[in-house]
Structure formats: structure tokens, C-alpha cells
Amino acid sequence: MENPDSRSISEIESEQQASTEEVVSLAKNSEFDREIFTEFAVLLDKFTPVLVAIKDNEKLMERPPVKKGVESIEKELTRANKLIEGACSRSPIKQIEVVTQELGRSLGLVLFASIDASTEVKQDIAALHRELMNVKFDISFTPSPSPSLGSSPCVIHGQSGFVSEQGSFINEIEEEKISLSIDDVVLQLKYGNDEEFRLALLVLSDFIRDQVIDKEWIHEEDIIPILFNRLGSSKPHNRLTIIQILRILALDNDENKEKMTDGVCLSGLVKSLARDADEGREAIGLLSELSDISAVRRRIGRIQGCIVMLVTMLNGDDPTASHDAAKLLIALSSNTQNVLHMAEAGYVKPLVRCLKEGSDMSKILMATAVSRMELTDQCRASLGEDGAVEPLVKMFKSGKLEAKLSALNALQNLSYLTENIKRLISSGIVSPLLQLLFSVTSVLMTLREPASAILARIAQSENILVKQDVAQQMLSLLNLSSPAIQFNLLQALNSIASHSSASKVRRKMKENCAVQLLLPFLTESNIKIRSAALNLLYTLSKDSPEEFMEQLGESYLINIVNIISSSASEGEKAAAIGIVSNLPVSNKKSTEVLKKLHFLPILISLMSSGASTSTSTKTWLEESIAGVLIRFTIPSDKKLQLLSAELGVIPILLKLLASESSVAKCRAAISLTQLSQNSVALRKSRKSRWTCMPPSSDTFCQVHDGYCVVKSTFCLVKAGAVPPLIQILEGEEREADEAVLNALATLLQDEIWESGSLYMAKTSAVQAIIRVLESGTVKAQEKALWILERIFSIEEHRSQHGESAQAVLIDLAQNGHPRLKSTVAKVLARLQLLQEQSSYF
């Protein structure tokens, strides 16, 4: 037989139905003790509807005591089957009687655990239990065995083990229970130790089941207060039984329910919610049954931790407990304070229902609560998903002043979640918010600040761009608003202008004099507003830098430099430097202004201090500074390059090569390229006679075949720039490849290409360049091929590195971009893998 523990109780029940029917059939067709077996069959026939009723009750079938009971029934049915099949010369009537009573005891276990089964089912189980326990078969009706069969002995297997361990235990309990009188039960319920109390509970359960006691006795003996008094101090299995008995007593009995409604009783049940799963399930079931009493609903909500536990059970894995918790929470949601506690615990459906269906005052209370709660994103999401945004928007649009204010503040709290921003835009709130900001009605002035804050949040979504002229309307409001609203509008405008698809919006903003409108904010004493204005100016400065420079003018450029040198905000410094980095490099006038203002030392000091704490701000600073340094290293102005090198720009550029930002690395490489382009012209030849003192041998550079000093010749080799440049090529990011290769290519200029090739071949540069051919952009691949073509012009380098490049070069020739075809062919020809007369050229 399959191990019962490996089967579900439903499977066991189904098998038992089949076993019962089989035993009934055997009993009716037995040749021996026909009347006894027929009577036994009649009793077993009554099992089928009972087993069906148990199987249909999923809640009942989950309980371990029920499973033990039905497993015990299964064993007894198996023994009955063997008894009937093995009936022979000696009648097994006594054994059948024992089996019948054992079946009764097993059914008693099921009955005891069937507290929440229907009354009809419990009555059927109880009736069959009593009948089985009281059965006595009359041996006088048993016919004599046939002599012809007497000589054929029959062995009844397992006869000595008829009474199982479970049965023995039940017998002991039954004997102890019989010894207890009703008065003993009351005394032991009041004063008994754990074991005595346990026994008294079992007897009380039997009394209730068998209707030995009535409700008057329960009332007179104060049974319900006694049970509640023992609940808190009892052991877990006793607490479970107490609550199960209380549930029976509460069933269809309003008088008993009333005795369970005081605060002490309810507090005891609430404590049980947090204990063992079975105990919690029974406790929530009882509380749910009591919740039809208004006093219970009023008191439960006040018990500390109750609603939190109910929400926890609602979201738990136990379907029965979750169902009862939901029922109780619904009952409690008639109280406004309970609804607020539920929302704080993360269960927001009742609150949303109040926003939709409640009275005007209830809606205001709910909205005010949402505005003041410290909501998690998960709670914001739940409120949005359950439909809180729409009724709040409706309150704002059509409600009175108090309703409008509470709704706006609530929506502001919800708008911190991106999904809710989409819901706000879909609700059509943008136009009413703007109309409110344009309003000059004094009574509505208090609404303008939360309205502008919501607009600032909504502007973070690209969906805002579908609303025509929103940015222009906000611009027109800037000088008509209070500082708090100005700050929110500036944030909103920057978010709108920063969207990747907002180029038309940015152009229209500048056409509408946005830059001229914003520049006066550079002298604003309110740091928040000034920073927000700088951020927006930085965003607008990315497009049409020449036009922006004209609008900026020298005076405001001076203001920007003053902010960089004096501000305590690194974010503000980053935005201001970013604006300068976006100015056209070719504008010599702005360069002269910056030189006069000693701008370069300010940047170098800022980079050297490394004071930034925020990763994003540090990245922005590095990118902006790297962008400005391109202006101070342009190859057409050697004097400016010398000034920059003298001030310490080159070590800063090397530091930027190690930045986490690919943009900063790329811009630093561009500056190094510009400096290195002039290294050949600035080197001091070793043959020169125009030196007062011979230069140090340490300054001799094999690549430039002369004497190089970093601050005067900008030599990449002597500056130690080549290893970090190669390291960038060896990394996973490809954005800076082209700029890095351009820098390395300056070491292969016509005058020095052979010595430069020799230097690069000795490093890991060749392998790093081959890597770019495998995964770089087309422009980067083009530059990498140019470098390899020069390096592979020398036989020694071809033999050293040529083989490692063959596979990728052939793949590029076959599958690469058409623009690369000619250059790939040249490199293949250098490696003698392609004739120079090939059609590739």
C-alpha cells in the first residue's frame, strides 16, 4: 500500500470511499455470520455520504487531526476487509465489534477537528460516531459453522495488533474523560494545570458536541470568561482548542457572541493572530464571525497592531485566513480611522473607495491623509492601480477650496512615482493646473504652489510634450510668481527641455527669448532658484552655441565665472562650467575674457581638490571641465597651449582619462591630441647648437628623436599618457575609442612614424587596436586601420603582430563597412595577404 503521507487527503478520502464500498460488498455476500455482516455493512454504508461531505470541505481537509482520523479509518477498513475474507470455522464477531468501535474513535478525531463544518455535516458525523461507539453484535444469532469447513483452519493476520497505538491513546483519554464530572470540568477549566486543563477542554468539547450541556449552563458557569481568562497563559495546543470551542459557542448564538465583545477578550484574540498559523487562522475566523456586532468593529480597530496583522494575513499564503481577514477588513472599513490605519499598513482599497463614494468630508479626510503619509513607492503604486488618481483629479477640478487643496497635496505625494505621472497626464490635469497658475483670484493663491510642484513632476515624463505650448506658458509665468513657484516652474521647464525629442521645444523657447528671460536669475540670491535657472540655461546652451554666446554677452559670462569660483554647491558649479564648455571654441573673445578672469586656475584647483561627494555631480563636473579644456588646448594657439601646460593642465587631463565617464575620457583625449599635434614642432633636436647647457639625458624622447619636456613640448610619451590611453582601448566601453586613436596617431606623424611605430609595437597598443577592429565604430575602425597600416609597414612589426590581426582583417574585408574596404586592403597587402593589384584598391 502507498504511504498515506505521500498522498493528499482528497486522494485518501477517494480511496476510502472505494474501500468502504468494497468492504460493504464483501460483508453482504459473506457466507458466514450473514446477519452480523449485513448489520456491519449497513453501518459502513453510512460512511460514504460522511466521507463525501468531508472531502467537499477544503478548509476541513487541510487540518492535520482530520488527516490522522481519515488515515486511521483507512487502516480499520483494511482490517475489516481481511476479517471478512478470512472468516472460517471460528466467527470473528468480537473482532468485527472492535473494528467498528475503532472506526467510531477515528471518526471522533475528525468530529473534534470539524468545528467550522456546517451544522448538518457535524450532526451526521456525530450521529454515526455515537452509533459506531455503542454497537454490540448479538452472538446468539450466529449460525454454527459448517462441519465440512471446520477442518479447514483459517488464519486472521494481524489479530493481535487490532488496537492501534492511536486507538490505545484514545482509549486512555476516553477513560480519563469518563472519570470527570461536569463540576470537575468547571474546576479544572478554572484552576487546572496544563494537562488537567487540556483534558477538561476535551470533555467540554464532547459535552458541547453531544449536547450534554445547554446554553444556560454555559452562562451560569461563566464558561466563556473562563476560557478567555486562560487563553493568554495557555500552551499553544490549548489556545487552539480554546478558540475552536469559542467558535462553536459563537455559532448562531448572539448571546454568547455578546460575551466575547469586551476589549480584553478581543485583545486576547488579536494576540493570537501573530502566533501559530493554525491559531491565527482560528482567531481571525472567530473575529470575522464577531464582526457583525458594531461594538466589536469599533473596539477591534483601536487595538494596537490589529489592522497591521489583518493586512499581513490578507497578503499571506493561507487562503482561509486571507479570506477571513478580507471579510473583517471590509467590516472595519466603515470607520474612517480604520481606513486610514489600513492605508498606512499598505491596504488602500477602502481608502480609494472612500475617495470615490464617500461624503465630501470623508473625501477631504482621505485626500489629506494621503498628502501627509510617508508613502513607499509600492503604496503609491497600489493607490494608482486601485484608482486613486481619477477621483482626486475630479476633486481638484470641481471641488470647493478645501477639497481642491487636499486633492492637490495628495496628488503631489502620488506624483513621485512615474506610473502615476502617466495617469495624471491622462486625466487631463495639465490645462487646469496652468489655468490655476494664471489665476489672480486671491482665494486660489494657496493652490498655486502645490499646482506648480505637480507640474514639475509631470514635466519629467516625455508625454508632457503632447501638450502644445506648455513650456511657453510656463515661461510667461516666471516673473509673475513667488520664489517657490518660480523654482518649480524652472524645474519643470528644464525637464521638458531635457527630453531627447524636445529639440523643437528648445528652439521655440529660445525664439521666445527664454535665454534673455533666464539670465537675470544668475544674480538671484536664492540659491535654489539660481541653480534651477543655471540648469535650464545649460540645457538650452547645447543647441546653436554661437547664437547662445551672442545672447549671453561678456557681463553674464563674468557672472557665471563668479558663481563657479564662489558657490558652495557643486551641482551649481557643474551647470555653470557646462555652460562655458558649450560655448563655441572658435570664439576668441570669450577665451580672452576667461583668461583675464583666471578661469583655468579655478578649474585646475577644482579638479585637484576632488571634493565632490555625489557620483552624478562628479561625473557632470568632470565632463564639463574636460569640455572647457578643449578650448585651452586648440593647436592653432601654441601660446595658449604653453600657458595651459604651465598651469598644470596635462596632469588634469591624465586624471580625466581615468574618469568613470566615457564623455570625460573622450574630451580629455581630444585635448591631448591637440597638444601632441605640436610636439614635433616644439621638440628640441639633439643636434641643436643653440643651447647654453646640454639637456638632461632623461628628457630625450625616442619617438620624437629629440629632447622633450612635458610643459613645453606636450609629449605624450614623457607625460605618461600612452598607457592610460591604451587602457581605455582595452576596456569594455567603446565611446572614447576614436578620440584615443587620434591621440595615439599623433605619434605616427610623417616625420616620426618609424620611431612611433617601434614605440607602439613594444607596448600592448597593437593588440588593443586590433580589439577596436572587432567591435568599434566605423570611424574608430577607420583610424585603427590607418595606424596598423603604418605599423605593419615595417617587417619586424609584421612578423611580431601580423598573425594576430589576420582573422579580424579578413572578416572586415568580407563583412565590414564598405567605407573600410580600401584601407583594409592596404593593411592586408602589407601583411602580404593580398596583392597590391587587387580589385580591393
N, C-alpha and C positions, 0 to 999 in steps of 0.2 A: 504493500500500500504506500502511496505517495505520502511524504512527510506533510502533515497538516499545516505546519508553519510556513511551508513554501507556497501555499495556496491562499487566494483571497477568501474572505469569509463568504462572499457570494458564491464562489465555487464550492465551498464546503456545504453551504445550505442546499445548493442544487444537487450535489451528490447525496446528501442526506434524504432529500425527497425521494430520489431513486431507491436508496437503501430501504427507506420506510415502506415503499410500495412493494419492494421485493420480499421483505420480511412478512408483510401482510399477506401476500400471495402464498408464501410457504406455509404460514400458520393456518390459513383457511383450507389448504389442500393436504394438511398433515393427516396421516393415518392413525396417529396416536393422540390420546387426550384431546379429541376433536373439540369438545365443548370448551375446555380451558384455552386451547389455542385460538378458538373462534372469539372468545371473550378478549384475549390478548390482542387479536387482530383488530377488533372494534376500537380498543384503546389507541392502538397505533394509527388507525385511520384518522383519528382526531389530530395527529401531529401535522399532517400535510397543510391544512389551512393556517396553522400557527407558524410553521416554517416559512410559508409564503409571505405572511404578514411581516415576519422579522426581516426577510430578505428585501422587502419593498421599502423598509425604513433605513435609508442610507446612514442617517445620523446614529441610529441604534447599532448598526452593524460595525461602526468604527470602534466600538468600545471593547477593550481587552477582556473584561469579565464576560461579555456576551460571546466573544470568540472562544474563550475557555469552556463556557457552557455548551456551545454547539459542538465543540470537539469531543467533549465528554459524552454527549448524546450519540455521536457517531460511533464511539467505542462500544457503547451499550447495544446499539443496533447490530453491530458486527457480532457481538457475543450472542445476542438473541438468534441471529441467523444460524450460528454454529449449533446452538442448543436444539433448534428445531430440526436441522438437518441430521443431527446426531441422536435424535430421540430413538430409543430402542427398548430393551427389556425393562429398564427402570425409568419411571416417569420423572421428567425434570421439572415438576411443578414448582417445587420450592425455589429452584434456581430461576425460573421464569418470574416468580414473585419478587425475588431480589433484584433482578434486572429491571423490572417495572418500577420498583421504588428508586433504583439508581437513576433511571430516566427522569423520575419526578424531581430528585435532588438536582440533577443537571439543569432541568428546566427552571428550578428555583433560582439558580445563579443568573439565568437570563432574565427572569422576572425582576430580581433585585436591581439589575442594571437598567431596567426598562422604564426609568422614571418619566421620561418625556415622550414615551409612546402614547398613542391615543388610548382613551379610556376603554374603548371596545377591545382593542388588542390586549391591554393589560388584564382585562376581565377574562378573556379567553385563555390567556396563559395561566392566570391564577386558578381558574376552574380546572383546567387539565392537570395542573400541578397538584391540587388537592386530591383529585381523583386517583392519580398515579401513586401518591404517597399513602393513600388509605386502602389500596387494593388488597384483597385477601381472596385467593382462589380456593374453592371448596374441593378438597381432595376426594370427598365421598362420591363425587360424580365421575371420578376417573375409572374407566373400564380396566379390567385385568389385562395384563399383557398376554399376547398370544403365546402359547407354549412353543409353537413352531419357531418363534423368534427368540425364545428365551435362551436358546443355546448359542445364539449369535451375539457375543458381547459387544458393547458399544462404549467407546472412549470419548468422554467430553473434554476436549482440550482446554486447558486454562481454567478448569473449575475452581482450583484453589486460589486463583487471583481475581475472582469475580469482583470483589470490592476494591476499587482503585484507591490510590493514595488520596485522590481528590475526594472520593466518597468517604474515606476514613476521616479526613479532616472535617468534612461537612457533618458527619455523624457526631464527632466530638463537639462541634459548635452547636448542633441541634440539641445535644444532651444538656449543654450548659444553658442554652436558651430556655429549655423546658423548666429548668430549676428556678428561673426568675419570675417573680410575680409582678403584677402591674406596679405595686408600690415600690418593689425593688428597682424597677426600671427608672422610676422617677428619681429615687435616691441616687442611683449611680449616674444618671444624667447630670445631677446637680453636683455631686461630690466625688464620684468615682475616679480612680486613676485612669491612665490611658487605656489599659486593657479592659477594665471594667466599663469604662465609658464606651469603648468600641462595641462591646457585647450588648450594652444597653441600647445603642443605636440600631444594632441589627434586630434586636427584639422589637424595638419601637417600629422599625420598618415593617416587620412581619405583622404587628398589631394593626398598623395602618392598612397594609395590603389586605389582610384578612378581615378588616372591619371589626376587629375586636374592640376598638375604642371609637368613640364618636367625637364630634367637634366640641361638645360640651365638656368632655373630659380634658381635651387638649386645652380648652380655655381655662378650666378650673385649675389645672396643674401648671399653668403658665409655661407650657412646653416650648412655645416659640421664643419667649425671652430667655429661657434656659439655654436653648440651642445657640442663640446669638451671643449669649454671655460666654459660652465655651468656645465659640468659633475662633477667636483671636489667639487663644492659648493652646489649641489642639494641634496634634500632629497632622501632617498633610493628608493621610488617608482618612482620618476622622473629619477633617474640614470638608473634604469632598463629599463624604456621606451626609454631613450636616446639611450642606447646600442642596444635595439631591432630595433629602427629606423635606426641607423647606419648600422646594419647588413643588413637591407633591401636595403639601399643605396649602400652598397658594393657588393650586389649580382649581379654577371655578369656585373660589371661596373668598369673597370680598372681605369678610370679617377677618380671616387670617391674614390677608394682604395688608389690611389696615394696621395690624400689629407689627408689621415689618417696615413701616414707613418713617420711624423716627430717625434722627440724624445718626445715632450710634449704630443702629442696625445697618443703615445704608453705608456708613463709613467702613464697617467691617467687610461688607461685600465688595466695596471698591478696592480695599487692600487685596482681596483675593484675585482681582483682575491681574495683578502683577506677579502672581505666584505660578504654580504649576499649570501647564496648558489645560489639563482636564478641569482643574479647579477654576481657572479663569473662564473656561467655556461654560461651566455650570453657573458661575456667578453672573456672567453677562446675560445668560438666559433668564435667570431669576430677576435681575434688574430690568430686563426688557419686559418681562411679564408684569412687573410692578409699575411700569412707566405710564399705564393708563390712569394712574392716580395723580392729580395735579400737584399735590404736596410732594410727591416723590420727584417729579420733574423739577420742581422748584429747589428742592434740597440737594439733589444729585449734582446739579451744576455748580453748587457752592463748595463741594468737597474738593479740596486741593488735589490736583493731579488727575482727577477723574476724567475730564474731557480729553486730556493728553493720552491717557491709557485707552480710551474708547477709539480715538483716531488711530492709535498704534494697532489695535486689534482689527479695526476696519481694514487696514492695509496689510494685515498679516496673512499667513498661509492657511489658517484654519477657516474653511468656508462657513461652518456653523457659527463660530464666534464672530466672523466678519458680518454675516447676515444679521445676527442679533445686535451687534454694535451699530450697524447702519440703522436698524429699526429704532434703537434707543437715541441715536444722534438726531434722527428726524423728530422724535418726540421732544427732545430737549431744544430743538431749534425754534420752538415757539417763543423762547425767551431771548431777547436781544443780546443780553450779556453773554449767554451761552454761545450764540452765533459768533460773537467776537472772539471768545476763547477758542472756538473751533478753528476760526481763520488763523489765529496765532499758532495753532498746532498744525496748520497746513491743510485743513479740510475746509475748503472755501465755497463749496456748493450752496450751503444755506445762506451765506453772505451774498452771493450773486443772486440767489432767488429773492432776497430782500431788496436788492437794488432794482430788480425787475418788477416785483409785485408788491413790495411793501408800501406803507404810507409815506407821505412826503417827509415826515420827521424821521422815520426809520431809514429812508434812503440817505438822508443827510448824515445820520449817525454812522451808517455803514461806510459812506464815502470818506467821512472824517477819519474813521478808524483806519481805512486803507492808506490814507495820506500820512498817518503817524506811525504805522507799523514799520519795523525794520525787516522788510521783506527780503527773503532769499530769491535768487533767480528762479528756483524751482516753484516757489509760491507765486511769483509774478507770472510764470508760465501757466500755472494752474488757473489763476484768475483770468488770464487772457483766453485760455482754451475754454473755460466754462462760461465765457460770455460777459465779463465784467466791463469791457471797454465800451460796448454799444450803449448800455443804459447810462453810464457816466457821461458819455458824449451828449446823450439826449438831455440829461440834467443840465449840462453846461449851456446847451443851445436854448432850452425852453424854460428852465427853472428860474426861481427868484434868486436874488443876490446871494443868500446864504447857500443855496443849492449849487449855484454856479461856482462859488469859491471852493466849497468842499469837493465838488466834482473835478475842478482843475487841479487841485492839490493831489487828489488821488491819482488822476491821470499822469501827473508829473512823476509820481513814485513808480507807476507801472511802465513809464516810457524808458526806463533804464534797461529794458530788455528789447532786443532787436525785433523779435517776433511781434511785440506789442506796438512797436513803431509802425509796422506794416498795417496793423489793424487800425491804428489811429488815422493813417492816411486814407485807408479805405472807407473810414467812417465819415469822411468829408469835413474834418475839423479844421483844416488849414485855413480856409477862407474866413470862417467865423473868428479864428484867433487873430488874423490880420485885421479884420474889421474892429475887433476889440482894441487892438493896439492903436488904431487911428481915432478911436473914440475919445472925445474930450469931456464926456459926461463924468462929473466928479464922483458919482456913486460907483462907477465902474473902475475907478483908478486902482483899487486894491487888487483887481483881477489881472492887471496888465503884466505884473512881474511873473506869476506862475504861467501865464499865457506865453510870454517870451521864452521862458525856460523850456516849455514843451516844444515850441518851435525849434529851439536849439537842438533838442533831442531828435525831433523828426527830420531835421536837415541832415543828419548823419546817414540817412537812407537815400540811395540814388532815386528811389521812387518819387522823391520830392521834386525832381526835375520835370515831371509831367505837369506840374502846376506852373502855368505860364506867369512870368514876371514876378515871381515870389521874391527873388533877390532884389529886383529894382524897388519893390515896395518896402522891403526891409531897409535898404539904403536910405530911402526918403524919410524913414522914421528915426534914423540915428541921432540927429541933432534935436529931436523933439522928445527925447526920452530921458528918464532918470538913469543914473550910473548903472544900477543893477540890470535894467532893461537893455541899456547900451551894450553891456558885457554879453548878455545872452544873444542879442542880435548879431554882434560881431562874431561870436562863436558859430552861430547858425550860418552866416554868410561865408565864413571860412570853410565850413563843412560842405556847403553847396558848391563853392568854387573849387574844392579839392577833388571832387568826383572825377573819375577818369574820362567820363563822357560830357564834361561840363565846359568844353572849350568855347562853345558859342555863348554860354552864360558869362564866362570870364570876359570875353570880348565885349559883350553888351554892357557889362558892369563898367569897363574902362571907358567905353563910349559915353556912358552916363556920368563921367567924372568921378568914378569911385576913388581913384588914387588921390585926387585933389581933396576929396571929402575926408579921406583917412589920414593924410599926412599931418594935419594939426594934432591928431591924437598922440603923435610922437613926443609932444611936450606935456602930455597929460600926467598929473601927479598920481593918479590912481593906477598902481602898477598892473592890476588885473586888466583894466581896460587898455592900457598901453600895450601890454603883451598880446592881447587879443587882436588889436589893430596891427601890430607888427606881424603876427602870424598871417593875417589876411593880406597884408602888403607883400609878404614873402611869396604867398601863393600866386598873387597877381603878377609878380615880377618875373615869373618863369616864362611868360609869353611876351614876345616883342620887347626884348631888353632895351633896344635903342629908344623906343617910344617911352618906356618907363623911365629911362635915365633923364630924358628931357623933362618929364613931369616932376621928377624927384628934385633936381636942382642941387646946387652946392650947399645951401643952408641946411636942407634936410639931411643931406649926406653927413654933414658935421653932427647933426643931432643923433644920427644912427651910430656914428663912431663914439660919441659921448656915452650913449647907452651901453655899448659894448665894454667900454673902459670902466664904467661906474656901477652897472647894475649888479645886484646880488643874485639875480635869477639867471641860472644857466640856460633855461629854456628861452628866455628873452634874448640872451646873448646869441644863442644858436640861430634864432629867427633873424636877428639883425645882421649877423655875419652872412647868413644865407642870402639876404637881400643884396649885400655887396658882391657875393660870389656870382649872382645872376646878372650883374651889370656887364655890359659889353667890354671885353678885354681891350678892344681897339680904341676905346675912349681914353685918350691920353690925359685929358683934363681931369677926369675923376682919379686917375692914377696919381697925378701930381698933388691933388687935394689929399689923398690918402697918405702920400709920403710926408707932406707937411704936418699932418696930424699924427705922425709916428705910428701909423696903423700896424705896420709889420711887427715892430717890437711888442705891441699889445697882443697880437695873435700868437707870437712865439712864446710869450710869457704864459698865455692861457693854455697852450698845448703842453708846456713844460710842467705846469702845476698839476695837471691830471686830477682836478678837484671834483669832476663830475661823479655823481652817485647813481643817477638813472642811466640804464643801458641805452634806452632810446634817445635820451638827450645827449649822451656822449657820442653816439653814432651820428646824430644830426650835427653836432659841433665839429666832429672830425671831417665829415663830408663838406661842410661849409668852409672850414679853414682850408682844406685841400683844394677846394674850388677857387678861393681867393689867391692862393699861392701860384696858380697858373698865370695870373696877371703879372706877378712879380718875377716870373722866370721866362718871359717871352724871349726867344732867341734874337729877335731884332734889336733888343736893347741890352747890350753887354754891360753897360754901366749899372743898369738896374739889377742885372743878374749878379754882378760883383757886390753891389750893396746888399742884396738878399743873402748871398753866401756869407758875407762878412757878419751879418746879423745872426746867422745860425739857422738858416732855412733848411740846409741839406740834412742835418740830423733829425729835424722835424719831419722831413719827407720820408726818411728811413723808418721813423716811428710809425708813420701813417701806413707804410707798406705792411705793417703787422696788425692793422686795424681789422676788426671783425666785419667791417663794411666793405663790400666789393667796390662800391662807388668811391669811397675814400682811397682805396688801393689804386683804382684806375686813375684818379685825378693826380695822385702822388707820382705815379709812373709817367704821366704826361709831363709834369714839371721836371722830373729827372731827365726825360727825353730832351726837353727844350734846353736844359743846361748842358747835357752831354753833346749836343749838336755843335757846340762851340769849343769843346775840349781840344780838338785837333789844332784849331787856330790859336788857342791860348797856351798850349804846351810850350815848354822851354826846351829847345833842341839840345842834345848833349854836345853838339858841335859848336854851339854858340860861344862867341868870344866876348860877348857884352855882359859879362857878369863880374862883379867885384870879388865875390867869393864863390868858390866851386860849390854847387848844390850837394846836399847830402845824398848818399847812395840810396837811402831809404825812400827817397822821393822818385827814383827812376821807375818809369812805367813801361813794361814790355809791350803793352798793347799800343800805346801812343808813341813809343820809341823816343821818349823824352822825359823830362822831369815834370812831374805833376804834383801840385799842391791843391788839396780839395777846395779851399776857399778862393783860389784864383784860377784854377783850370776846370773845376767841377767834374773831375774824373770819377766815373762810376766805379772803376776798379779800386782806386785808392780810397774812395768813400765807403767801400764795403757794401755797395748796393747790389752787386750781381747775385750773391747767394739768396737774399730775400726775394729778388725778382724771380729767380728760378723756382724758389719755394712756392710762389703763387701759381706758377705753371703746373707744379706737381700736385697742387690741391684739387679739390672736387669742384670748386666754383669756376666758371668759365667767363664771367663778365669782364674781368680785367685782362684777359689774355692778349688782346690786340694792343693795348697800351703798353703792357710789359714787353711784348715782342718788339714794338717800336723802339723802346728804350735799349734793348739788347742789340738791335740792329745798328745803333749808333756806334757800336764797337766794330762794325764791319764796313765803315765808310771807305770810299775808294782808296784813300791814302793809307789806310791801316788794316785792310780786310784780311791780309795774310796773318799778321800778328794777332788780330782779333779772333780769327778762326782757330788759330793754335790755342789761344787762351780758353775759348769756349769748349774746344774739343777735350781739354784737360779737366773740365768741370762736368757736372751732370746735366749741362744745358741741352745737349743734343737729345738725350732721352726724353727730357721734359718737352722739348719742341716736337718730337715725334708724337708724344701724347696729345698735343694740341691738334695734330693732323687727324687723330682718331675721333675726337669729339668736340672740337672747337667750332666757332662760327666760320662762315666762308671768308670773311675779311681776315680773321686770325689765321686761318689755314693758308691764305694767300701770303701773308707775311712770313709764316713759318717756312713755307716752301722757298721763299726768297733767301732766307737765312741759310737753309740747308744747301741750296744750290751753290752758295758761296763757300760754305764749309767743305762740301764734297768736291770742290774744285781741286783740292789737294789730295794726292794719292794716299798719303798716310792716314788722313781722316776717313777716306772712303773705306779703306781696309779695316779701320778700327770700328766704325759705326754704320757702314753701309748696309751690312746684312740685316741689322735690326730694323732698318727703315723700309726694306724691300716690300714686305707684305702690305703695309699700310699704303705705300705709294702705288702699288699695283691696284689695290682696292679703290683708291681715289681716282686712278686713271679710268677704271671701269665704271664706277658708280658715283664719283664725285660731281660737284657742280661744274657745269660747262665752262664757267669763268676760270677754273683752275687748270683746264686741260693743257694749255701751253706750258705753264710753269711746272706742272708735274712731269711733263715730257722732258723738260730741261734737266730736272733732277735725275730722272731715270737714265738719261743719256750720260750724265756724269758718272752714274754707277754702272755704265756700260750694259744696261738692261734694255736699251732702246737706241736704235741708230739715229744719228742726227738728221738723216734724210727722211725720217718717218713722217707720215701724214699728220702726226700729232702736232707738228710745229706749224 
